[in-house]
């Protein structure tokens, strides 16, 4: 009887551990996304001018895009987007090149939708 209890305890522990580990890989944090977005906006005069012309309001825009990216994009797409905003184009490309063609299309469409939704965010 004790052995059955130990076996059940091990199984329950294994299921809980699996659930916890899978939750850890839910993608980058919104704070990481916002930081990369703000850094990209300050990187060059061209970025600043483009954002100003588009009506982008720095912090509000970045918070909006982080929130929307979390709901629209996959964890890999979010990582690729952050790396791209950090100027790590090759690393971002390596992630997106491993995505299926459908995932790549969803990534591009999602990024465009996010930008459109968050421009002018206050």
C-alpha positions as CSV (number, residue, x, y, z in Angstrom):
1,X,0.0,0.0,0.0
2,X,2.8,2.4,0.8
3,X,4.5,1.7,-2.5
4,X,1.3,2.6,-4.4
5,X,1.2,5.9,-2.5
6,X,4.8,6.7,-3.3
7,X,4.2,5.9,-7.0
8,X,1.2,8.1,-7.1
9,X,3.1,10.9,-5.4
10,X,5.9,10.6,-7.9
11,X,3.4,10.8,-10.8
12,X,1.7,13.9,-9.3
13,X,5.0,15.5,-8.8
14,X,6.1,14.8,-12.3
15,X,2.9,16.3,-13.8
16,X,3.2,19.4,-11.6
17,X,6.9,19.8,-12.6
18,X,6.0,19.5,-16.3
19,X,3.3,22.1,-16.0
20,X,5.6,24.5,-14.2
21,X,8.4,24.1,-16.7
22,X,6.1,24.6,-19.7
23,X,4.8,27.8,-18.1
24,X,8.3,29.1,-17.8
25,X,8.7,29.1,-21.6
26,X,5.7,31.3,-22.3
27,X,7.8,33.8,-24.1
28,X,9.7,37.0,-23.1
29,X,8.3,39.3,-20.5
30,X,6.4,42.5,-21.4
31,X,9.0,44.5,-19.6
32,X,11.8,43.0,-21.8
33,X,9.7,43.8,-24.9
34,X,9.0,47.4,-23.7
35,X,12.8,48.0,-22.9
36,X,13.8,46.7,-26.4
37,X,11.1,48.9,-28.0
38,X,12.2,52.0,-26.2
39,X,15.8,51.3,-27.0
40,X,15.0,50.9,-30.7
41,X,13.1,54.2,-30.8
42,X,16.2,56.0,-29.4
43,X,18.7,54.3,-31.5
44,X,18.9,56.7,-34.5
45,X,17.7,60.0,-35.7
46,X,15.8,58.2,-38.5
47,X,13.9,56.0,-35.9
48,X,13.0,59.1,-33.9
49,X,11.8,61.0,-37.0
50,X,9.8,58.0,-38.3
51,X,8.1,57.5,-34.9
52,X,7.3,61.2,-34.6
53,X,5.8,61.3,-38.1
54,X,3.7,58.2,-37.4
55,X,2.4,59.7,-34.2
56,X,4.1,57.2,-32.0
57,X,4.2,58.1,-28.3
58,X,7.3,56.2,-26.9
59,X,6.3,54.6,-23.6
60,X,2.6,54.2,-24.4
61,X,3.3,52.8,-27.8
62,X,5.8,50.3,-26.5
63,X,3.5,49.2,-23.7
64,X,0.7,48.7,-26.2
65,X,2.9,46.7,-28.6
66,X,4.2,44.5,-25.8
67,X,0.6,43.7,-24.7
68,X,-0.6,43.1,-28.2
69,X,2.4,41.0,-29.1
70,X,1.8,38.8,-26.1
71,X,-1.8,38.1,-27.3
72,X,-1.1,37.8,-31.1
73,X,2.4,36.5,-31.6
74,X,4.0,33.1,-30.7
75,X,6.8,33.1,-28.1
76,X,9.3,32.6,-30.9
77,X,7.9,35.5,-32.9
78,X,8.1,37.7,-29.8
79,X,11.7,36.7,-29.2
80,X,12.6,37.4,-32.8
81,X,10.9,40.8,-32.6
82,X,12.8,41.7,-29.4
83,X,16.1,40.7,-30.9
84,X,15.4,42.7,-34.0
85,X,14.6,45.8,-31.9
86,X,17.8,45.3,-30.1
87,X,19.7,45.4,-33.4
88,X,20.5,41.7,-33.3
89,X,19.3,41.0,-36.8
90,X,21.1,37.7,-37.4
91,X,19.8,36.2,-34.2
92,X,16.3,37.4,-35.0
93,X,16.6,35.9,-38.5
94,X,17.8,32.6,-37.1
95,X,14.7,32.3,-35.1
96,X,12.3,33.3,-37.8
97,X,14.0,31.1,-40.4
98,X,13.1,28.0,-38.2
99,X,9.4,28.9,-38.3
100,X,7.1,27.3,-40.8
101,X,6.0,29.5,-43.7
102,X,2.5,29.8,-42.1
103,X,4.1,31.0,-38.8
104,X,6.3,33.5,-40.7
105,X,3.2,34.9,-42.5
106,X,1.4,35.1,-39.1
107,X,4.4,36.9,-37.6
108,X,4.5,39.5,-40.4
109,X,0.8,40.1,-40.4
110,X,0.7,40.2,-36.6
111,X,3.5,42.7,-36.4
112,X,1.7,44.9,-38.9
113,X,-1.6,44.6,-37.0
114,X,0.2,45.5,-33.7
115,X,1.8,48.5,-35.2
116,X,-1.5,49.8,-36.7
117,X,-3.3,49.2,-33.4
118,X,-0.8,50.9,-31.2
119,X,0.2,54.0,-33.3
120,X,-1.1,57.0,-31.5
121,X,-1.5,55.0,-28.2
122,X,-1.8,57.4,-25.2
